[in-house]
Amino acid sequence: MIKLGEYRKIVGDEIIDELHLLADRISGKTIQNINSTAVGGGVAEILTRIIPLLKELGVNVGWDVIKGDEKFFVISKKIHNALHSARVEITDDELNYFLDVNQKNAEEIDFYGDIIFVHDPQPAALIEKRNKIGRNWIWRCHIDFSNPNKRIWSFLKSYIEKYDTVVFSAPTFGRDISTKQILISPSIDPLSEKNRDLPEKFIDSVFEGYGIDREKPVITQISRFDYLKDPVGVIRAYRLVKKHMDCQLVLAGGGATDDPEGKKVLKAVMEEAKQDKDIFVLHLSPASHLEINALQRGSTIILQKSLREGFGLTVSEALWKAKPVIASAVGGIPLQIIHGYSGILTHTIEGTAYWIKQLLSDPEYAKKLGENGREHIKDNFLITRHIRDYLLLFLSLYRKEDIVYL
């Protein structure tokens, strides 16, 4: 297991010493994280990395996962898509079922935390338990809230306003609510299997295993197979490039246990990609961290052509590896990419194709984008900064007079 001291060589002694100081001040308080899945997706990945480091700091922290049947997760996915402004039909009966499952979980969960830290919409209605048990409650939103469906937001808002504090990932996600709002961007762990340095020999072996030719440019998108990641749009951008430049496309990712749409999206991607030997669609297991790392490091250009995005940790991952990244200007991605300096922001399939051709034609510029991107991630989006922000958030619930809310 990675120890906190190993991050000193990356971020320096001062930052690690500050984490110990802050953790001492939250001593005696227990933080209980609650979300909807322990496997797949950015929330589970972040908690998996942060919780052991918080424990090493001496913080009492736990993690619980709500239970739900297939019907619940279909409804919660509809709510997720609606909050991302997608056009979906959600009936009153479905919303009532969503609340029934939350209520059942509220009755079964052992609420042991002094701070109940609830992540994303699926368990948001657990806050109803507060009337009975009290405690401090935080709702952490990891999704793109820039243009939510008004009806669904109105439904959710009635629960969100009961929390002590709401945390968003980007300034554009802030809402007109009575609850205090705090900005905390997600992070990557530079020492995890997905992000640590790899031998070139291992990278070569991964590409050889999938039959991908590293002598020819490789354009890659690493994402769950989700409509909002627009994998079909990625294929169409690639085809516009392919008319002028020989290259390959890799679409690699998996799914999350709380996402029932993944199989349908994967099928649509396979249909769009068929009969092109230079398109590689890789459905990876949740444990394929080293393979993902190798695919990013061995690629020429990394894409993240999301239609909506809470943050897009794959962007930070690629930039940390000093890869040139072309990504949609949505959600939290513009926090990670300064257009033309630490990466490229685009808005359309045609714009994405244009910039792929530009970077393939100018490898020196592409290299400089990657180098600048790595420094930007080092300064702003590593796990040590994330832990610091969370410790300050926890302290703010007990020392409100010392906190200035922005």
PAKEDO-817055 format. One record per residue (C-alpha): residue number from 1; residue in three letters; chain; x, y, z. Coordinates in Angstrom, 2 decimals, always signed. Example, Ala and Ser with C-alpha at 12.3 -4.5 7.8 and 13.67 -1.06 7.14 Angstrom:
BEGIN
{1, "ALA", "A", {+12.30, -4.50, +7.80}}
{2, "SER", "A", {+13.67, -1.06, +7.14}}
END
This chain:
BEGIN
{1, "MET", "A", {+0.00, +0.00, +0.00}}
{2, "ILE", "A", {+1.30, +3.47, -0.89}}
{3, "LYS", "A", {+2.25, +5.61, +2.10}}
{4, "LEU", "A", {+1.74, +9.35, +2.32}}
{5, "GLY", "A", {+5.47, +9.94, +2.67}}
{6, "GLU", "A", {+6.01, +8.69, -0.87}}
{7, "TYR", "A", {+4.28, +11.81, -2.20}}
{8, "ARG", "A", {+6.94, +14.09, -0.70}}
{9, "LYS", "A", {+9.16, +13.54, -3.74}}
{10, "ILE", "A", {+6.38, +14.86, -5.97}}
{11, "VAL", "A", {+4.74, +17.69, -4.00}}
{12, "GLY", "A", {+7.34, +18.51, -1.35}}
{13, "ASP", "A", {+7.56, +18.33, +2.44}}
{14, "GLU", "A", {+5.51, +21.44, +3.18}}
{15, "ILE", "A", {+2.31, +20.07, +1.65}}
{16, "ILE", "A", {+2.56, +16.71, +3.43}}
{17, "ASP", "A", {+3.32, +18.40, +6.77}}
{18, "GLU", "A", {+0.24, +20.61, +6.33}}
{19, "LEU", "A", {-1.94, +17.53, +5.82}}
{20, "HIS", "A", {-0.77, +16.11, +9.14}}
{21, "LEU", "A", {-1.50, +19.42, +10.87}}
{22, "LEU", "A", {-5.05, +19.62, +9.45}}
{23, "ALA", "A", {-5.76, +15.96, +10.22}}
{24, "ASP", "A", {-4.79, +16.50, +13.86}}
{25, "ARG", "A", {-7.45, +19.20, +14.10}}
{26, "ILE", "A", {-10.23, +16.87, +12.96}}
{27, "SER", "A", {-9.13, +14.19, +15.45}}
{28, "GLY", "A", {-12.03, +12.45, +17.18}}
{29, "LYS", "A", {-14.54, +13.01, +14.37}}
{30, "THR", "A", {-15.71, +10.19, +12.09}}
{31, "ILE", "A", {-16.44, +10.78, +8.39}}
{32, "GLN", "A", {-18.84, +8.35, +6.71}}
{33, "ASN", "A", {-18.85, +8.34, +2.88}}
{34, "ILE", "A", {-21.97, +6.99, +1.15}}
{35, "ASN", "A", {-22.37, +6.44, -2.60}}
{36, "SER", "A", {-24.00, +4.02, -5.04}}
{37, "THR", "A", {-21.15, +1.77, -6.19}}
{38, "ALA", "A", {-17.81, +0.46, -4.98}}
{39, "VAL", "A", {-16.65, -0.50, -8.49}}
{40, "GLY", "A", {-16.29, +1.56, -11.67}}
{41, "GLY", "A", {-16.60, +5.29, -12.25}}
{42, "GLY", "A", {-14.68, +8.25, -10.91}}
{43, "VAL", "A", {-16.33, +8.46, -7.46}}
{44, "ALA", "A", {-15.39, +4.91, -6.47}}
{45, "GLU", "A", {-11.90, +5.39, -7.86}}
{46, "ILE", "A", {-11.34, +8.61, -5.90}}
{47, "LEU", "A", {-12.63, +7.12, -2.63}}
{48, "THR", "A", {-10.49, +4.01, -3.11}}
{49, "ARG", "A", {-7.37, +6.20, -3.26}}
{50, "ILE", "A", {-8.23, +8.89, -0.69}}
{51, "ILE", "A", {-9.64, +6.82, +2.17}}
{52, "PRO", "A", {-6.44, +4.84, +2.95}}
{53, "LEU", "A", {-4.40, +8.06, +3.01}}
{54, "LEU", "A", {-6.91, +9.75, +5.33}}
{55, "LYS", "A", {-6.70, +6.74, +7.64}}
{56, "GLU", "A", {-2.89, +6.98, +7.61}}
{57, "LEU", "A", {-3.29, +10.59, +8.70}}
{58, "GLY", "A", {-5.30, +9.36, +11.66}}
{59, "VAL", "A", {-8.72, +10.40, +10.37}}
{60, "ASN", "A", {-11.61, +8.07, +11.24}}
{61, "VAL", "A", {-13.20, +7.51, +7.84}}
{62, "GLY", "A", {-15.55, +4.85, +6.47}}
{63, "TRP", "A", {-17.34, +4.06, +3.23}}
{64, "ASP", "A", {-20.80, +2.55, +2.73}}
{65, "VAL", "A", {-22.66, +1.74, -0.49}}
{66, "ILE", "A", {-26.44, +1.91, -0.89}}
{67, "LYS", "A", {-28.40, -1.06, -2.19}}
{68, "GLY", "A", {-30.77, -0.94, -5.14}}
{69, "ASP", "A", {-32.32, -3.23, -7.71}}
{70, "GLU", "A", {-32.09, -2.90, -11.49}}
{71, "LYS", "A", {-35.23, -0.72, -11.60}}
{72, "PHE", "A", {-33.68, +1.74, -9.14}}
{73, "PHE", "A", {-30.46, +2.08, -11.13}}
{74, "VAL", "A", {-32.37, +2.52, -14.40}}
{75, "ILE", "A", {-34.30, +5.38, -12.77}}
{76, "SER", "A", {-31.19, +6.89, -11.16}}
{77, "LYS", "A", {-29.45, +6.78, -14.56}}
{78, "LYS", "A", {-32.41, +8.67, -16.04}}
{79, "ILE", "A", {-32.08, +11.26, -13.27}}
{80, "HIS", "A", {-28.34, +11.46, -13.96}}
{81, "ASN", "A", {-28.97, +12.06, -17.67}}
{82, "ALA", "A", {-31.71, +14.62, -16.97}}
{83, "LEU", "A", {-29.34, +16.57, -14.71}}
{84, "HIS", "A", {-26.96, +16.56, -17.67}}
{85, "SER", "A", {-29.80, +18.22, -19.67}}
{86, "ALA", "A", {-30.62, +15.10, -21.71}}
{87, "ARG", "A", {-34.23, +14.70, -22.81}}
{88, "VAL", "A", {-35.63, +11.79, -20.82}}
{89, "GLU", "A", {-39.07, +10.89, -19.54}}
{90, "ILE", "A", {-39.22, +10.29, -15.79}}
{91, "THR", "A", {-42.65, +9.63, -14.33}}
{92, "ASP", "A", {-43.87, +10.55, -10.86}}
{93, "ASP", "A", {-44.09, +6.82, -10.09}}
{94, "GLU", "A", {-40.41, +6.44, -10.96}}
{95, "LEU", "A", {-39.44, +9.34, -8.71}}
{96, "ASN", "A", {-41.52, +7.82, -5.91}}
{97, "TYR", "A", {-39.74, +4.49, -6.39}}
{98, "PHE", "A", {-36.40, +6.29, -6.25}}
{99, "LEU", "A", {-37.44, +7.81, -2.91}}
{100, "ASP", "A", {-38.73, +4.48, -1.61}}
{101, "VAL", "A", {-35.34, +2.86, -2.22}}
{102, "ASN", "A", {-33.60, +5.77, -0.50}}
{103, "GLN", "A", {-35.95, +5.43, +2.46}}
{104, "LYS", "A", {-35.30, +1.69, +2.70}}
{105, "ASN", "A", {-31.55, +2.34, +2.67}}
{106, "ALA", "A", {-31.96, +5.03, +5.31}}
{107, "GLU", "A", {-33.61, +2.46, +7.57}}
{108, "GLU", "A", {-30.92, -0.20, +6.98}}
{109, "ILE", "A", {-27.71, +1.84, +7.00}}
{110, "ASP", "A", {-25.82, +2.26, +10.23}}
{111, "PHE", "A", {-25.18, +6.00, +10.35}}
{112, "TYR", "A", {-22.05, +6.04, +12.50}}
{113, "GLY", "A", {-20.41, +9.21, +11.14}}
{114, "ASP", "A", {-20.18, +12.57, +12.85}}
{115, "ILE", "A", {-20.06, +13.83, +9.24}}
{116, "ILE", "A", {-22.24, +12.05, +6.68}}
{117, "PHE", "A", {-20.61, +12.61, +3.28}}
{118, "VAL", "A", {-23.12, +11.69, +0.54}}
{119, "HIS", "A", {-21.95, +11.46, -3.06}}
{120, "ASP", "A", {-24.11, +12.22, -6.12}}
{121, "PRO", "A", {-27.89, +12.01, -6.71}}
{122, "GLN", "A", {-28.50, +8.30, -6.13}}
{123, "PRO", "A", {-28.39, +8.48, -2.29}}
{124, "ALA", "A", {-29.24, +12.19, -1.95}}
{125, "ALA", "A", {-32.61, +11.59, -0.26}}
{126, "LEU", "A", {-30.90, +9.86, +2.67}}
{127, "ILE", "A", {-30.84, +13.37, +4.18}}
{128, "GLU", "A", {-34.39, +12.69, +5.42}}
{129, "LYS", "A", {-32.73, +10.65, +8.16}}
{130, "ARG", "A", {-31.21, +13.83, +9.56}}
{131, "ASN", "A", {-34.41, +14.78, +11.39}}
{132, "LYS", "A", {-33.99, +11.67, +13.53}}
{133, "ILE", "A", {-30.21, +11.40, +14.03}}
{134, "GLY", "A", {-28.84, +14.92, +13.50}}
{135, "ARG", "A", {-25.11, +15.05, +12.57}}
{136, "ASN", "A", {-23.37, +17.18, +9.93}}
{137, "TRP", "A", {-24.30, +16.36, +6.32}}
{138, "ILE", "A", {-22.41, +17.14, +3.10}}
{139, "TRP", "A", {-23.68, +16.45, -0.41}}
{140, "ARG", "A", {-20.88, +16.04, -2.94}}
{141, "CYS", "A", {-21.93, +16.44, -6.60}}
{142, "HIS", "A", {-19.51, +14.88, -9.09}}
{143, "ILE", "A", {-21.61, +15.44, -12.22}}
{144, "ASP", "A", {-22.08, +18.31, -14.68}}
{145, "PHE", "A", {-24.72, +20.62, -13.20}}
{146, "SER", "A", {-24.37, +23.47, -15.68}}
{147, "ASN", "A", {-27.80, +23.01, -17.29}}
{148, "PRO", "A", {-29.99, +20.54, -15.37}}
{149, "ASN", "A", {-33.52, +19.58, -16.37}}
{150, "LYS", "A", {-35.69, +22.04, -14.43}}
{151, "ARG", "A", {-38.25, +19.51, -13.20}}
{152, "ILE", "A", {-35.66, +17.02, -11.97}}
{153, "TRP", "A", {-33.53, +19.74, -10.43}}
{154, "SER", "A", {-36.58, +21.06, -8.59}}
{155, "PHE", "A", {-37.23, +17.54, -7.28}}
{156, "LEU", "A", {-33.63, +17.10, -6.14}}
{157, "LYS", "A", {-33.27, +20.63, -4.79}}
{158, "SER", "A", {-35.81, +19.98, -2.05}}
{159, "TYR", "A", {-33.38, +17.42, -0.60}}
{160, "ILE", "A", {-30.10, +19.18, -1.39}}
{161, "GLU", "A", {-31.11, +22.29, +0.55}}
{162, "LYS", "A", {-31.37, +20.20, +3.72}}
{163, "TYR", "A", {-27.61, +19.54, +3.73}}
{164, "ASP", "A", {-25.15, +21.72, +5.65}}
{165, "THR", "A", {-22.86, +22.12, +2.67}}
{166, "VAL", "A", {-22.91, +21.26, -1.05}}
{167, "VAL", "A", {-19.69, +20.60, -2.95}}
{168, "PHE", "A", {-19.38, +21.06, -6.72}}
{169, "SER", "A", {-16.44, +20.31, -9.03}}
{170, "ALA", "A", {-16.53, +23.48, -11.16}}
{171, "PRO", "A", {-17.78, +27.07, -10.72}}
{172, "THR", "A", {-20.32, +26.74, -13.54}}
{173, "PHE", "A", {-22.17, +24.03, -11.59}}
{174, "GLY", "A", {-23.20, +26.33, -8.75}}
{175, "ARG", "A", {-26.96, +26.65, -8.16}}
{176, "ASP", "A", {-29.31, +29.20, -6.63}}
{177, "ILE", "A", {-29.83, +27.41, -3.31}}
{178, "SER", "A", {-29.87, +28.40, +0.34}}
{179, "THR", "A", {-27.19, +25.86, +1.29}}
{180, "LYS", "A", {-23.54, +26.93, +1.37}}
{181, "GLN", "A", {-21.65, +25.85, -1.76}}
{182, "ILE", "A", {-17.96, +24.98, -1.98}}
{183, "LEU", "A", {-15.77, +24.27, -5.01}}
{184, "ILE", "A", {-13.52, +21.23, -4.73}}
{185, "SER", "A", {-12.21, +19.74, -7.95}}
{186, "PRO", "A", {-11.44, +16.00, -8.13}}
{187, "SER", "A", {-7.90, +14.69, -8.44}}
{188, "ILE", "A", {-5.69, +11.87, -9.62}}
{189, "ASP", "A", {-3.23, +9.80, -7.64}}
{190, "PRO", "A", {+0.17, +10.07, -9.38}}
{191, "LEU", "A", {+1.41, +6.89, -7.64}}
{192, "SER", "A", {-1.56, +4.66, -8.50}}
{193, "GLU", "A", {-1.27, +1.86, -11.03}}
{194, "LYS", "A", {-3.16, +4.01, -13.50}}
{195, "ASN", "A", {-0.73, +6.92, -13.27}}
{196, "ARG", "A", {+2.72, +5.76, -12.09}}
{197, "ASP", "A", {+5.66, +5.49, -14.47}}
{198, "LEU", "A", {+5.84, +2.34, -16.59}}
{199, "PRO", "A", {+8.72, +0.61, -18.41}}
{200, "GLU", "A", {+8.62, +1.14, -22.16}}
{201, "LYS", "A", {+8.83, -2.61, -22.60}}
{202, "PHE", "A", {+5.53, -3.07, -20.74}}
{203, "ILE", "A", {+3.84, -0.36, -22.81}}
{204, "ASP", "A", {+4.99, -2.09, -25.99}}
{205, "SER", "A", {+3.65, -5.42, -24.75}}
{206, "VAL", "A", {+0.17, -3.97, -24.14}}
{207, "PHE", "A", {+0.00, -2.47, -27.63}}
{208, "GLU", "A", {+1.31, -5.67, -29.19}}
{209, "GLY", "A", {-1.25, -7.69, -27.25}}
{210, "TYR", "A", {-4.09, -5.74, -28.85}}
{211, "GLY", "A", {-2.45, -5.64, -32.29}}
{212, "ILE", "A", {-2.02, -1.86, -32.25}}
{213, "ASP", "A", {+0.91, -0.56, -34.33}}
{214, "ARG", "A", {+2.93, +2.05, -32.42}}
{215, "GLU", "A", {+4.76, +2.98, -35.63}}
{216, "LYS", "A", {+1.54, +4.62, -36.83}}
{217, "PRO", "A", {-0.19, +7.49, -34.94}}
{218, "VAL", "A", {-2.58, +6.28, -32.22}}
{219, "ILE", "A", {-5.53, +8.44, -31.13}}
{220, "THR", "A", {-7.12, +7.21, -27.90}}
{221, "GLN", "A", {-10.13, +7.92, -25.73}}
{222, "ILE", "A", {-10.34, +6.22, -22.34}}
{223, "SER", "A", {-13.89, +6.40, -20.92}}
{224, "ARG", "A", {-16.83, +4.39, -19.75}}
{225, "PHE", "A", {-19.06, +3.36, -22.62}}
{226, "ASP", "A", {-21.62, +6.09, -21.97}}
{227, "TYR", "A", {-23.62, +8.22, -24.41}}
{228, "LEU", "A", {-22.37, +11.36, -22.67}}
{229, "LYS", "A", {-18.76, +10.41, -23.52}}
{230, "ASP", "A", {-19.80, +10.44, -27.21}}
{231, "PRO", "A", {-17.72, +7.47, -28.42}}
{232, "VAL", "A", {-19.60, +7.40, -31.73}}
{233, "GLY", "A", {-18.70, +11.08, -32.23}}
{234, "VAL", "A", {-15.06, +10.16, -31.60}}
{235, "ILE", "A", {-15.23, +7.59, -34.40}}
{236, "ARG", "A", {-16.71, +10.18, -36.76}}
{237, "ALA", "A", {-13.96, +12.68, -35.93}}
{238, "TYR", "A", {-11.35, +9.98, -36.54}}
{239, "ARG", "A", {-12.86, +9.22, -39.96}}
{240, "LEU", "A", {-12.56, +12.86, -40.97}}
{241, "VAL", "A", {-8.87, +12.71, -40.08}}
{242, "LYS", "A", {-8.39, +9.35, -41.78}}
{243, "LYS", "A", {-9.29, +10.89, -45.14}}
{244, "HIS", "A", {-6.05, +12.88, -44.98}}
{245, "MET", "A", {-3.71, +11.10, -42.56}}
{246, "ASP", "A", {-3.10, +7.45, -41.76}}
{247, "CYS", "A", {-3.82, +6.77, -38.07}}
{248, "GLN", "A", {-5.46, +4.38, -35.63}}
{249, "LEU", "A", {-8.21, +4.87, -33.05}}
{250, "VAL", "A", {-8.48, +3.22, -29.65}}
{251, "LEU", "A", {-11.70, +3.41, -27.62}}
{252, "ALA", "A", {-11.05, +1.75, -24.29}}
{253, "GLY", "A", {-13.09, +1.58, -21.12}}
{254, "GLY", "A", {-15.58, -0.37, -19.11}}
{255, "GLY", "A", {-18.67, +0.30, -17.09}}
{256, "ALA", "A", {-19.89, +0.94, -13.57}}
{257, "THR", "A", {-22.17, -1.32, -11.57}}
{258, "ASP", "A", {-24.72, +1.51, -11.21}}
{259, "ASP", "A", {-24.85, +2.24, -14.98}}
{260, "PRO", "A", {-27.32, -0.01, -16.87}}
{261, "GLU", "A", {-26.79, +1.72, -20.25}}
{262, "GLY", "A", {-23.21, +0.60, -20.81}}
{263, "LYS", "A", {-23.98, -2.54, -22.82}}
{264, "LYS", "A", {-26.22, -0.65, -25.26}}
{265, "VAL", "A", {-23.58, +2.02, -25.81}}
{266, "LEU", "A", {-20.86, -0.57, -26.35}}
{267, "LYS", "A", {-23.03, -2.33, -28.93}}
{268, "ALA", "A", {-23.60, +0.97, -30.80}}
{269, "VAL", "A", {-19.86, +1.66, -30.78}}
{270, "MET", "A", {-19.05, -1.82, -32.12}}
{271, "GLU", "A", {-21.59, -1.32, -34.90}}
{272, "GLU", "A", {-20.10, +2.05, -35.86}}
{273, "ALA", "A", {-16.55, +0.69, -35.79}}
{274, "LYS", "A", {-17.05, -2.54, -37.71}}
{275, "GLN", "A", {-15.06, -3.25, -40.87}}
{276, "ASP", "A", {-12.30, -0.77, -39.94}}
{277, "LYS", "A", {-9.18, -2.68, -38.89}}
{278, "ASP", "A", {-7.64, +0.53, -37.50}}
{279, "ILE", "A", {-10.36, +1.03, -34.86}}
{280, "PHE", "A", {-9.78, -0.90, -31.63}}
{281, "VAL", "A", {-12.72, -1.09, -29.21}}
{282, "LEU", "A", {-11.46, -2.47, -25.92}}
{283, "HIS", "A", {-13.92, -3.39, -23.17}}
{284, "LEU", "A", {-11.71, -3.49, -20.09}}
{285, "SER", "A", {-12.37, -4.79, -16.60}}
{286, "PRO", "A", {-12.46, -2.32, -13.67}}
{287, "ALA", "A", {-9.03, -3.64, -12.59}}
{288, "SER", "A", {-7.28, -2.82, -15.88}}
{289, "HIS", "A", {-5.39, +0.15, -14.42}}
{290, "LEU", "A", {-1.95, -0.78, -15.77}}
{291, "GLU", "A", {-3.36, -1.40, -19.24}}
{292, "ILE", "A", {-5.10, +1.99, -19.24}}
{293, "ASN", "A", {-1.87, +3.62, -18.07}}
{294, "ALA", "A", {+0.05, +1.93, -20.88}}
{295, "LEU", "A", {-2.54, +2.85, -23.52}}
{296, "GLN", "A", {-2.39, +6.51, -22.51}}
{297, "ARG", "A", {+1.41, +6.60, -22.38}}
{298, "GLY", "A", {+1.82, +4.87, -25.73}}
{299, "SER", "A", {-0.74, +6.97, -27.62}}
{300, "THR", "A", {+0.07, +9.93, -29.82}}
{301, "ILE", "A", {-2.98, +12.02, -28.87}}
{302, "ILE", "A", {-5.60, +11.58, -26.15}}
{303, "LEU", "A", {-9.22, +12.64, -26.69}}
{304, "GLN", "A", {-12.06, +13.30, -24.27}}
{305, "LYS", "A", {-14.99, +14.24, -26.48}}
{306, "SER", "A", {-17.66, +14.38, -23.79}}
{307, "LEU", "A", {-21.05, +15.97, -24.37}}
{308, "ARG", "A", {-21.34, +16.62, -20.62}}
{309, "GLU", "A", {-18.71, +16.05, -17.98}}
{310, "GLY", "A", {-18.59, +16.43, -14.23}}
{311, "PHE", "A", {-14.83, +16.75, -14.34}}
{312, "GLY", "A", {-13.18, +14.18, -16.60}}
{313, "LEU", "A", {-10.39, +12.54, -14.62}}
{314, "THR", "A", {-9.08, +10.89, -17.79}}
{315, "VAL", "A", {-7.99, +14.37, -18.92}}
{316, "SER", "A", {-5.88, +14.85, -15.79}}
{317, "GLU", "A", {-4.50, +11.33, -16.16}}
{318, "ALA", "A", {-3.36, +11.96, -19.72}}
{319, "LEU", "A", {-1.94, +15.40, -18.97}}
{320, "TRP", "A", {+0.00, +13.98, -16.02}}
{321, "LYS", "A", {+1.66, +11.66, -18.54}}
{322, "ALA", "A", {+2.58, +14.75, -20.63}}
{323, "LYS", "A", {+0.34, +13.68, -23.50}}
{324, "PRO", "A", {-1.31, +16.23, -25.81}}
{325, "VAL", "A", {-5.04, +16.23, -25.04}}
{326, "ILE", "A", {-7.95, +17.40, -27.19}}
{327, "ALA", "A", {-11.17, +17.61, -25.17}}
{328, "SER", "A", {-14.63, +19.12, -25.23}}
{329, "ALA", "A", {-15.06, +22.48, -23.51}}
{330, "VAL", "A", {-17.69, +21.15, -21.09}}
{331, "GLY", "A", {-18.05, +20.68, -17.35}}
{332, "GLY", "A", {-14.79, +20.62, -15.41}}
{333, "ILE", "A", {-12.55, +20.06, -18.43}}
{334, "PRO", "A", {-11.74, +23.79, -18.96}}
{335, "LEU", "A", {-10.31, +23.83, -15.42}}
{336, "GLN", "A", {-7.73, +21.31, -16.58}}
{337, "ILE", "A", {-7.03, +22.63, -20.06}}
{338, "ILE", "A", {-5.97, +26.16, -20.89}}
{339, "HIS", "A", {-6.68, +26.20, -24.61}}
{340, "GLY", "A", {-3.53, +26.36, -26.68}}
{341, "TYR", "A", {-1.29, +26.12, -23.61}}
{342, "SER", "A", {-1.99, +22.90, -21.67}}
{343, "GLY", "A", {-4.19, +21.24, -24.26}}
{344, "ILE", "A", {-6.90, +21.92, -26.81}}
{345, "LEU", "A", {-10.60, +22.61, -26.19}}
{346, "THR", "A", {-13.14, +21.90, -28.92}}
{347, "HIS", "A", {-16.91, +22.10, -29.41}}
{348, "THR", "A", {-17.68, +19.94, -32.46}}
{349, "ILE", "A", {-16.73, +16.76, -34.30}}
{350, "GLU", "A", {-15.22, +18.89, -37.07}}
{351, "GLY", "A", {-13.23, +20.96, -34.61}}
{352, "THR", "A", {-11.91, +17.82, -32.95}}
{353, "ALA", "A", {-10.82, +16.43, -36.32}}
{354, "TYR", "A", {-9.14, +19.74, -37.25}}
{355, "TRP", "A", {-7.02, +19.76, -34.09}}
{356, "ILE", "A", {-6.09, +16.09, -34.42}}
{357, "LYS", "A", {-4.66, +16.89, -37.86}}
{358, "GLN", "A", {-2.89, +19.98, -36.50}}
{359, "LEU", "A", {-1.18, +18.10, -33.69}}
{360, "LEU", "A", {-0.23, +15.15, -35.88}}
{361, "SER", "A", {+1.33, +17.64, -38.30}}
{362, "ASP", "A", {+3.23, +19.54, -35.58}}
{363, "PRO", "A", {+4.66, +17.06, -33.05}}
{364, "GLU", "A", {+6.81, +19.72, -31.36}}
{365, "TYR", "A", {+3.74, +21.80, -30.52}}
{366, "ALA", "A", {+1.95, +18.65, -29.36}}
{367, "LYS", "A", {+4.89, +17.82, -27.09}}
{368, "LYS", "A", {+4.89, +21.32, -25.57}}
{369, "LEU", "A", {+1.16, +21.08, -24.84}}
{370, "GLY", "A", {+1.79, +17.84, -22.98}}
{371, "GLU", "A", {+4.66, +19.29, -20.94}}
{372, "ASN", "A", {+2.61, +22.32, -19.94}}
{373, "GLY", "A", {-0.34, +20.08, -19.11}}
{374, "ARG", "A", {+1.73, +17.95, -16.74}}
{375, "GLU", "A", {+2.83, +21.01, -14.77}}
{376, "HIS", "A", {-0.74, +22.30, -14.59}}
{377, "ILE", "A", {-1.94, +18.99, -13.15}}
{378, "LYS", "A", {+0.96, +18.84, -10.70}}
{379, "ASP", "A", {+0.07, +22.29, -9.37}}
{380, "ASN", "A", {-3.69, +21.83, -9.15}}
{381, "PHE", "A", {-5.13, +18.32, -9.47}}
{382, "LEU", "A", {-3.12, +15.80, -7.46}}
{383, "ILE", "A", {-4.57, +13.78, -4.58}}
{384, "THR", "A", {-2.67, +15.70, -1.89}}
{385, "ARG", "A", {-4.51, +18.92, -2.81}}
{386, "HIS", "A", {-7.79, +17.03, -2.79}}
{387, "ILE", "A", {-7.17, +15.65, +0.71}}
{388, "ARG", "A", {-6.25, +19.13, +1.93}}
{389, "ASP", "A", {-9.52, +20.53, +0.56}}
{390, "TYR", "A", {-11.56, +17.78, +2.20}}
{391, "LEU", "A", {-9.88, +18.26, +5.57}}
{392, "LEU", "A", {-10.61, +21.98, +5.40}}
{393, "LEU", "A", {-14.21, +21.18, +4.45}}
{394, "PHE", "A", {-14.63, +18.90, +7.46}}
{395, "LEU", "A", {-13.11, +21.51, +9.76}}
{396, "SER", "A", {-15.43, +24.17, +8.36}}
{397, "LEU", "A", {-18.41, +22.34, +9.85}}
{398, "TYR", "A", {-16.99, +22.89, +13.33}}
{399, "ARG", "A", {-15.13, +26.20, +12.91}}
{400, "LYS", "A", {-17.56, +28.16, +10.77}}
{401, "GLU", "A", {-16.24, +31.52, +11.95}}
{402, "ASP", "A", {-12.87, +30.80, +10.31}}
{403, "ILE", "A", {-14.24, +29.97, +6.86}}
{404, "VAL", "A", {-14.85, +32.33, +3.97}}
{405, "TYR", "A", {-17.24, +30.86, +1.40}}
{406, "LEU", "A", {-16.70, +31.79, -2.25}}
END
